[in-house]
């Protein structure tokens, strides 16, 4: 039997370095992971540099690389990908920003950079979208809510540059900054002018918005200012369906990841109850991935919680959540008909509290793979596996070939 | 704990192929190396192609690659690097040559290509530097002694090309050759003219130099001619401190290696008693490396003797000298606070008596590394280590990341 479908499971930031709190083991070594270990036993394993050895990847550059889009060619900053993930259909040439709502006091200083962690900003985003008018600049705006206090801004118009600063002063007690061009180019000045006017009009709209009046009456911080950052120019992505001759979906609670999927042409599947944190409904994710594979050739599923424990330096919490993930993956044991790849996008060592450039574990399990002798899925065990050491950019060619859909090069 | 400093120990030419004289073992396998083996047990190992698989590196191209300077971009011949190593401050555009003193007889034929292995040529180099006048060519000369009969020549001026031949006939009994341009370019003709005039004037100066009169009276071969070779144009090196955001030093008895270090901006540390051969004071090297790391982020230390045994085809001598090196490395066992990388720059098989393109062993030992199960430092054992197979150009990114000083690519 040959597999027809590929499920790529990215366990975000699950890889680690030896942790003192775990007696020198990594969380993956310390966790009881019978499901991952059985998949490793039935498959072929290795280590993978998602970009290149020693290169410390962002989640964005790593996912681009794993999908076969070399970041040095395709990565233009986080803003446009995040905007795409918030549901803005980014076209090449549009400028995207990450945005979030904040609270400013009567003196104009920021008193809360997350607007009291407001749970949803949908009505505020609608008011801004409807109210802000940038036609005198020849620019159309797009503004969509993300999770919690987060949102995304996009600008469409001629002659817009992406090299502009943020208005986020990074510290509370200071007023928002003016957006400034970072080069002498007229296009960057133009974007700065447009963005400053957008921020001015937004603030007027937010000042008297009913939701903010309500929040103030309830003693909550109003979401009366917008901070924007991470400006980037949307590039042109070769569609996934043309590049790999496969249809596909992306399942992720993180706007950045669903944005990357969406930018390359994967269908973003929205699932209620998934959060990108340890409280996410992983079972819903797995079962939706399985049902997506009924109608698609490829599913990218990102499971994010372990990364957060790494960023917080919580080795024991990371170990425990890995056991939760392992349990959630149980249905995959029975799916011997599909090609399953499981890896991390980067290492997030608890000792570093950020990403590192260490390679990540990779396992591929499905029909026809050359099963090796690895019986445990952790950073050290997989290094003696049959895949040896590969790069992120190798993954899609390997998977596409294992389901016999690769193009022959030569005769 | 995170390491703050990196010590890169390059055991020049220590890697080998199986040797008949050692019952099919390599010198590293045959030698008793308790220190290297313990470092391997406590670290992560692998094999490394210093340039690329099967590419037979010079010491110069290998060291450039290991420091993160791809030789295909940065290597412009041995001359300018050797000149830098002899203390000439090479600027981009200058032409460097390797030089050595020789003896010519009354008929002008070379009777000794190494001038009776004259131990020092400092007064002769001074006389040449002061006496040779190339101002009619618009060219300034630099001429510095190296070890023994060796020296280096550099030329500074407009329109100098580097594609010129050597004047060394390679065999005794023949007169020195004329330097010739290797292309039709006027710049190469210009360099050839300048070099020939330099050689003519040098020979006049050497003929009656007091040191040579003295040597003749003592029955020693006079150093009355200069042979030059390896012409190359000095390139522009991105400073090490900018490239890796680290300060650094180089410790090496070989002018070529210290020249490479110096060219990229490492401080060359001169240590009395180190010779680049088996009689070198290795203890002085190690303790100086440790003290350099008090004030610098990075030290490159090259230990050369094993390479000479390889070039001479002496497997047993190589094995025995490896044991001497191993003993000298003992102080490193206690340095669990720094990131230590130990490798070779190339393989120098006793059976080949020259470099080969086989990969070299690599071990990295320090805080936070993913310790593997390798317990012996030799070409075959390390191949099952957790680093698997990397390239020379990967080494610095890996090390910089392991001390958490790498830049994140993406977000």
Interface residues (C-beta under 8 A of the other chain):
Chain A: X17 X18 X24 X26 X47 X51 X52 X53 X54 X55 X56 X57 X58 X59 X60 X61 X62 X71 X75 X78 X230 X256 X349 X351 X352 X354 X355 X356 X357 X358 X379 X380 X383 X384 X388 X389
Chain B: X2 X368 X369 X370 X371 X372 X384 X386 X387 X388 X389 X390 X391 X394 X396 X397 X398 X399 X400 X401 X402 X404 X406 X407 X408 X409 X410 X411
